[in-house]
Amino acid sequence: MRNLTPVTISLIIPNFNYGEFLEECINSVLDQTVTPDEIIIIDDCSSDNSLEILSRFENNKQIKIIRNRKNLGIVDNFNKAIKASTSDYIVFVGADNRIKKTFVEEYKKAISKDTEAAILYCDITIFGPRACLLAETTNAKNNNDGSYSWVFPEPSDENIKRLETTNFMHGSSIYRRDWYQKVGGYQDNGIPEDFDLFRRIVFAGGLPVHVNAETLEYRQHSPDQSQTKINLETKIVELLQRNKVLEEEIERVDSVLKDRDKEIYELNNKLNSLSEKIIGKIKRIIKKIKI
């Protein structure tokens, strides 16, 4: 395997009760054209067959396995995994997902081109029994084989500005350790942990870069998955924003109408006053004619 850049990459697989998918994920990581410099699997106290699956890889010197004695939850689990890692760049791959052979290679190529990049994100292939549902909400292209190609947007000024409420990256984006440390790592701020971290990095001045390569395979199998929740939350936020804009427009129009009503009322008063004056003059003229 060849190295494309002197920087090192830690690839972390967080797992919690994804035993039915875990081995497939690990094998996809081991089958890379460019091997990650460090592979860490952290199990957050699974109660399914995950530990049995992990036991099959105990003698693999490429892999470091961490088994939590108690469930830490996503944020603490992720931070613990990163604390156990040593590389310059960090990327998480969900235990229910897979990566294509060139996943690490494409990221290293991109890092070589953009050495100042703080976060790099690739495109995604959506697959699995619920793939069509996620594809519909993301406008992913149908590959006619049960999978869909999801091309992510460029980090334009507009998208970066919208990052306050709308994410345009995903959880398997790769990022620099120094930026992770600079913004205080993963935090529980009431929104998806990766979105929160990436948003803080970008707003602190970190450069996001889109890698035009479809190397992550995202398995859509449950309505409770994080990416599904992110997309639903994004849609809700967008609807709330649209509703706010509509409410502001309604208030503006209502204010204009009130001003118009006031003008019409004042015009009616002037018209009535003028009419009274005209009628008074006409009466006086008629009176003089009769005399």
C-alpha positions as CSV (number, residue, x, y, z in Angstrom):
1,M,0.0,0.0,0.0
2,R,1.3,3.4,-0.9
3,N,1.1,6.6,1.2
4,L,-0.1,9.7,-0.7
5,T,0.6,12.2,2.1
6,P,2.8,12.1,5.2
7,V,-0.2,12.9,7.4
8,T,-1.7,10.0,9.4
9,I,-5.4,8.9,9.6
10,S,-7.2,7.3,12.5
11,L,-10.3,5.4,11.3
12,I,-12.7,4.8,14.2
13,I,-15.6,2.4,14.1
14,P,-18.1,3.1,17.0
15,N,-20.5,0.2,17.7
16,F,-23.5,-0.3,19.8
17,N,-25.7,-3.4,19.1
18,Y,-24.8,-3.4,15.4
19,G,-23.4,-7.0,15.5
20,E,-25.4,-8.0,12.4
21,F,-23.5,-5.4,10.3
22,L,-20.2,-5.0,12.2
23,E,-18.1,-7.7,10.4
24,E,-19.0,-6.4,7.0
25,C,-18.0,-2.9,8.1
26,I,-14.6,-4.1,9.5
27,N,-13.8,-6.1,6.4
28,S,-14.5,-3.0,4.2
29,V,-12.0,-1.0,6.3
30,L,-9.4,-3.8,6.1
31,D,-9.9,-4.0,2.3
32,Q,-8.6,-0.5,1.5
33,T,-6.2,0.4,-1.4
34,V,-4.5,2.6,1.2
35,T,-4.6,1.3,4.8
36,P,-5.6,3.7,7.6
37,D,-2.6,4.4,9.9
38,E,-4.7,3.4,12.8
39,I,-8.0,1.4,13.1
40,I,-9.9,1.6,16.4
41,I,-13.2,-0.2,17.1
42,I,-14.9,1.0,20.3
43,D,-17.9,-1.0,21.5
44,D,-20.2,1.0,23.8
45,C,-21.4,-1.9,26.0
46,S,-23.4,-3.8,23.4
47,S,-25.9,-6.5,24.5
48,D,-26.2,-8.3,21.1
49,N,-23.6,-10.5,19.4
50,S,-21.1,-7.7,18.9
51,L,-18.5,-9.0,21.3
52,E,-18.5,-12.3,19.6
53,I,-17.9,-10.6,16.2
54,L,-15.1,-8.6,17.7
55,S,-13.4,-11.7,19.1
56,R,-12.8,-12.8,15.5
57,F,-10.5,-9.8,15.1
58,E,-8.6,-9.9,18.4
59,N,-5.4,-11.2,16.8
60,N,-5.4,-8.7,14.0
61,K,-2.5,-6.3,14.8
62,Q,-4.0,-3.6,12.6
63,I,-6.9,-3.2,14.9
64,K,-7.2,-1.8,18.4
65,I,-10.4,-2.9,20.1
66,I,-11.9,-1.0,23.1
67,R,-14.8,-2.5,25.1
68,N,-16.6,-0.1,27.4
69,R,-17.7,-1.5,30.7
70,K,-20.7,0.8,30.8
71,N,-22.6,2.6,28.1
72,L,-21.2,6.1,27.6
73,G,-23.5,7.5,24.9
74,I,-22.4,8.9,21.7
75,V,-20.6,12.1,22.8
76,D,-18.5,10.5,25.6
77,N,-17.9,7.4,23.6
78,F,-16.6,9.4,20.6
79,N,-14.3,11.5,22.8
80,K,-12.9,8.4,24.5
81,A,-12.1,6.9,21.1
82,I,-10.3,10.0,19.9
83,K,-8.3,10.2,23.2
84,A,-7.1,6.6,22.5
85,S,-6.0,7.6,18.9
86,T,-2.8,9.3,17.8
87,S,-3.2,10.3,14.1
88,D,-3.3,13.8,12.6
89,Y,-6.7,13.2,11.0
90,I,-9.8,11.4,12.4
91,V,-12.7,9.8,10.7
92,F,-15.6,7.8,12.1
93,V,-17.4,5.1,10.1
94,G,-20.6,3.8,11.6
95,A,-20.6,0.0,12.3
96,D,-23.8,-0.4,10.2
97,N,-22.1,1.2,7.1
98,R,-19.4,0.2,4.7
99,I,-16.6,2.1,2.8
100,K,-15.4,1.5,-0.7
101,K,-11.9,0.4,-1.4
102,T,-10.7,3.9,-2.2
103,F,-12.2,5.7,0.8
104,V,-8.9,6.3,2.6
105,E,-7.0,6.9,-0.6
106,E,-9.4,9.5,-1.9
107,Y,-9.3,11.4,1.5
108,K,-5.5,11.3,1.4
109,K,-5.4,12.6,-2.1
110,A,-7.7,15.5,-1.1
111,I,-5.6,16.2,2.0
112,S,-2.5,16.4,-0.3
113,K,-4.2,19.0,-2.4
114,D,-5.8,21.0,0.4
115,T,-3.3,20.8,3.3
116,E,-5.1,23.6,5.1
117,A,-8.5,21.9,5.1
118,A,-10.0,21.4,8.5
119,I,-12.8,19.1,7.4
120,L,-13.2,17.0,4.2
121,Y,-16.4,15.3,3.2
122,C,-17.1,12.8,0.4
123,D,-20.2,11.7,-1.5
124,I,-22.4,8.8,-0.4
125,T,-24.0,5.7,-1.8
126,I,-27.3,5.0,0.0
127,F,-28.3,1.3,0.2
128,G,-30.4,-0.9,2.3
129,P,-34.2,-1.6,2.8
130,R,-35.1,2.0,3.5
131,A,-32.7,3.6,0.9
132,C,-35.5,4.9,-1.3
133,L,-37.0,6.8,1.6
134,L,-33.8,8.7,2.4
135,A,-33.0,9.1,-1.3
136,E,-36.4,10.8,-1.8
137,T,-35.6,13.5,0.9
138,T,-32.1,14.1,-0.4
139,N,-32.8,14.0,-4.2
140,A,-30.2,11.2,-4.6
141,K,-29.9,9.6,-8.0
142,N,-31.3,6.1,-8.5
143,N,-28.6,3.7,-9.7
144,N,-31.2,1.1,-10.6
145,D,-29.6,-1.6,-8.5
146,G,-31.2,-0.8,-5.2
147,S,-28.7,1.9,-4.3
148,Y,-28.7,5.7,-4.8
149,S,-25.9,8.3,-5.4
150,W,-26.1,11.2,-3.0
151,V,-23.9,14.1,-4.1
152,F,-23.1,16.6,-1.4
153,P,-23.0,20.4,-2.1
154,E,-19.9,22.5,-2.3
155,P,-19.0,24.6,0.8
156,S,-20.2,27.9,-0.8
157,D,-20.5,31.1,1.2
158,E,-24.2,30.6,1.2
159,N,-24.0,27.0,2.6
160,I,-21.5,28.0,5.2
161,K,-23.8,30.8,6.3
162,R,-26.7,28.3,6.4
163,L,-24.6,26.0,8.6
164,E,-26.1,27.7,11.6
165,T,-29.2,25.6,11.0
166,T,-28.6,23.3,8.1
167,N,-25.8,20.7,7.8
168,F,-24.1,20.0,4.4
169,M,-21.6,17.4,5.7
170,H,-22.0,14.0,7.2
171,G,-20.7,11.9,10.1
172,S,-17.9,10.2,8.2
173,S,-16.3,13.4,7.2
174,I,-12.6,13.5,8.1
175,Y,-11.2,16.3,10.2
176,R,-7.9,17.4,11.7
177,R,-7.1,16.6,15.3
178,D,-5.9,20.1,16.1
179,W,-9.2,21.6,15.0
180,Y,-11.1,19.0,17.1
181,Q,-9.0,20.1,20.1
182,K,-9.3,23.8,19.4
183,V,-13.1,23.8,19.6
184,G,-13.4,21.5,22.6
185,G,-14.2,18.2,20.9
186,Y,-17.7,16.6,20.8
187,Q,-20.2,18.2,23.0
188,D,-23.8,17.6,24.0
189,N,-25.5,20.7,22.7
190,G,-28.9,19.3,21.8
191,I,-28.2,18.7,18.1
192,P,-26.5,15.8,16.3
193,E,-22.9,15.6,17.6
194,D,-21.1,15.6,14.2
195,F,-23.1,18.6,13.0
196,D,-22.4,20.5,16.2
197,L,-18.6,19.7,16.0
198,F,-18.3,20.6,12.3
199,R,-20.3,23.8,12.7
200,R,-18.1,25.0,15.6
201,I,-14.9,24.2,13.5
202,V,-16.1,26.1,10.5
203,F,-17.4,29.1,12.5
204,A,-14.0,29.2,14.3
205,G,-12.3,29.5,10.8
206,G,-11.7,25.9,9.8
207,L,-11.9,25.3,6.0
208,P,-14.4,22.7,4.8
209,V,-13.6,20.8,1.5
210,H,-15.9,18.7,-0.7
211,V,-14.2,15.5,-2.0
212,N,-15.9,14.6,-5.3
213,A,-15.7,10.9,-4.7
214,E,-18.6,8.5,-3.8
215,T,-16.7,6.4,-1.3
216,L,-19.0,6.0,1.8
217,E,-21.8,3.4,1.6
218,Y,-24.5,4.4,4.0
219,R,-26.9,1.7,5.0
220,Q,-30.5,2.9,5.5
221,H,-32.2,0.3,7.6
222,S,-34.0,2.2,10.4
223,P,-36.0,5.4,10.9
224,D,-33.9,6.0,14.1
225,Q,-30.6,6.4,12.3
226,S,-28.7,9.6,12.9
227,Q,-28.6,10.7,9.2
228,T,-32.4,10.2,9.0
229,K,-32.9,12.3,12.1
230,I,-30.6,14.9,10.8
231,N,-32.5,15.2,7.5
232,L,-35.8,15.3,9.4
233,E,-34.5,17.9,11.8
234,T,-33.1,19.9,8.8
235,K,-36.5,19.8,7.1
236,I,-38.2,20.9,10.3
237,V,-35.8,23.8,10.7
238,E,-36.3,24.8,7.1
239,L,-40.1,24.7,7.6
240,L,-39.8,26.7,10.8
241,Q,-37.6,29.3,9.0
242,R,-40.1,29.5,6.1
243,N,-42.9,29.9,8.6
244,K,-41.0,32.7,10.3
245,V,-40.5,34.4,6.9
246,L,-44.2,34.1,6.1
247,E,-45.1,35.4,9.5
248,E,-42.9,38.4,9.0
249,E,-44.3,39.0,5.6
250,I,-47.9,38.7,6.9
251,E,-47.0,41.3,9.6
252,R,-45.5,43.6,7.0
253,V,-48.5,43.3,4.7
254,D,-50.8,43.7,7.7
255,S,-48.9,46.9,8.7
256,V,-49.2,48.2,5.1
257,L,-53.0,47.4,5.1
258,K,-53.4,49.2,8.4
259,D,-51.6,52.3,7.0
260,R,-53.9,52.1,3.9
261,D,-57.0,51.8,6.1
262,K,-55.8,54.9,8.0
263,E,-55.3,56.8,4.7
264,I,-58.7,55.7,3.4
265,Y,-60.3,56.8,6.7
266,E,-58.6,60.2,6.5
267,L,-59.6,60.6,2.8
268,N,-63.2,59.7,3.6
269,N,-63.2,62.3,6.3
270,K,-61.8,64.9,3.9
271,L,-64.3,63.8,1.3
272,N,-67.2,64.1,3.7
273,S,-66.0,67.5,4.8
274,L,-65.6,68.6,1.2
275,S,-69.1,67.3,0.4
276,E,-70.6,69.2,3.2
277,K,-68.9,72.4,2.1
278,I,-70.1,71.8,-1.5
279,I,-73.7,71.1,-0.4
280,G,-73.6,74.2,1.8
281,K,-72.5,76.3,-1.2
282,I,-75.1,74.8,-3.4
283,K,-77.8,75.6,-0.8
284,R,-76.6,79.2,-0.5
285,I,-76.6,79.6,-4.3
286,I,-80.1,78.2,-4.6
287,K,-81.3,80.5,-1.8
288,K,-79.9,83.5,-3.6
289,I,-81.5,82.5,-6.9
290,K,-84.9,82.3,-5.2
291,I,-84.5,85.7,-3.7
